[in-house]
């Protein structure tokens, strides 16, 4: 994230180059949650000394302005940036100016990812000391070059590992899906309504007719995340899509820590106020955890349950993701981090608890899910009347990645 109160901050990456390289363009990705009318950025290029930026390689300022989010391309061909005798260069971005949107707080961030190499550079002022942390911007450069005989192929440190490449592709795909979701009317319909729980107002939207099918999104998500499911299932069911407490358009007047038990209690009050005697539930990630707990506590209210990427407890999440959550918690001390703490401390479901679920249940996860496969299989084993589906070539984001396959799979299960 770039802080409007620290406009001199620079952040960027190290790139390996050939001994004779012409830089044609620089590409980077602005997170979709950014909010601004326009931003003005300054691009800087440095040689390296002790793996830190040293002297500027530019003879003139390179200024870039944009009003959009997502992928950005800075055309550098007109600057004739030819570098000779260098193995590496550092490219950084600096926020120079911005125009905010009316009545909206300014937000601007560039997507980054975790990696083994300390490739993420930053400093807080133009004469300050450079620091490096594990990770890198999601960015790349286009070059033309003369390759000397015997010169090694250029591979950005650690970036050629299959797992890292998969993580990068997944993150980009998720951002693209969220961008598409935000362009739909889901999550902001004029027909949307609220259920008043006293200490919170839960926003929901209804589509279609028939048996109730409740859709519950994942951590820090919203109704819009189901933009590829709502139009499909509303042909067959009364779809009720819910923004969980404190997320999307739902409010939360409390300051207490979140738990899936509380979310399940909210769901019970919603079914009561909407006078729903029996429901089907499709829960993704946090929504799946909530669905499991709700089903175990109120089996008489559930006809069928589908979970996507649910876990028994925090040990079911892969270690690298847990470590990222912990770092995020540490880096944002003093801010509301209840959603991060939720994933670090919850759920804590037992075999005895899940054995109370007697209704048909479909357990889904991606083959490359952040949820460990043994946890997914344990949930299946603990619920006697359950089916298991591990989706090939999919991660934790099956509803984004393979919507058609998911929709048909779930519909077939519901129609049994």
Secondary structure, DSSP 8 states (H G I E B T S, - for coil): ---TT-TT-EEEEEEE--SEEEEEEEEEEE-TT-B-SEEEEEEEEEEEETTEEEEE--SS-EEEEES--EEEEEE-GGG-EEEES-SEEEEEEEEEEEE--TT---B--B-EE--SSB-EEEESSTTS--EEESBEESEEEEEEEE--TT------TTTTSHHHHHHHHHHHHHHHHHHHHHTSSTTS-TT-EEEE-SS-EEEEEEES-SSEEEEE--TT--GGGGTTTHHHHTTTSEEEEE--TTSTT------S---HHHHHHHHHHHHHHTT-SSEEEEEETHHHHHHHHHHHH-GGGEEEEEEES--SBGGGB-HHHHHHHHHHHHHTTTS--HHHHHHHH--B--HHHHTT--S-EEEEEETT-SB-HHHHHHHHHHSTTEEEEEETT--S-HHHHSHHHHHHHHHHHHH-
